[in-house]
Amino acid sequence: MSRTASAAILAQISKAARDDPEKMGADWVPVLQGVPLFANLSQRHLRHVARLARAARFSAGAPVVRAGAPGDSFFVVIDGNARVEWSGGSSRLGPLDFFGEMSLIDGGPRSATVVAETEMLTMKLSRSAFAKVLESEPDIALVIMKELVRRVRQAEGSPTA
Ligand code: CMP
């Protein structure tokens, strides 16, 4: 699977975004369809997620979340890259990766700082929207759990799957 949203889809989104830059409508469904996190969702459920979400854009160098701050949103990278930095190391996120789940899951502070490395387009879910999506789509919780385990293994330098 391609790890970038296609240029045509991004152009379509930019057109729709002229009226309301934060609004995500039906034209986001093809984008969400390509996100591994939403791989098992029907068109109807994808439209539901798109309705709950907002688009959030960041310029290169902008901090998106700061370690230690309270967390109120979950993000899926649609276009661009970000750097994640925590006390023990750092890693890079690109299109179709997600971040910000940890604080929303346990209510604790942000575990790491995430900075946009390039101009970045994200899909953003508020805490309550994230909870609604997890409640209605248990498969998503499983994908998030698997990714959390992968990140723990990576951060600890443990053998990986
Ligand atoms: P959260 O703690 O809410 O905010 C910072 C985010 O950085 C965190 O959620 C994860 O999404 C992400 N993050 C934290 N640690 C790692 C890691 N080791 N590898 C990749 N991403 C991470």
Residues whose N, C-alpha, C, O or C-beta is under 5 A from the ligand:
A	BS01	CMP	V65 G71 V84 S91 F98 F99 G100 E101 M102 S103 L104 P109 R110 S111 A112 R151 A155
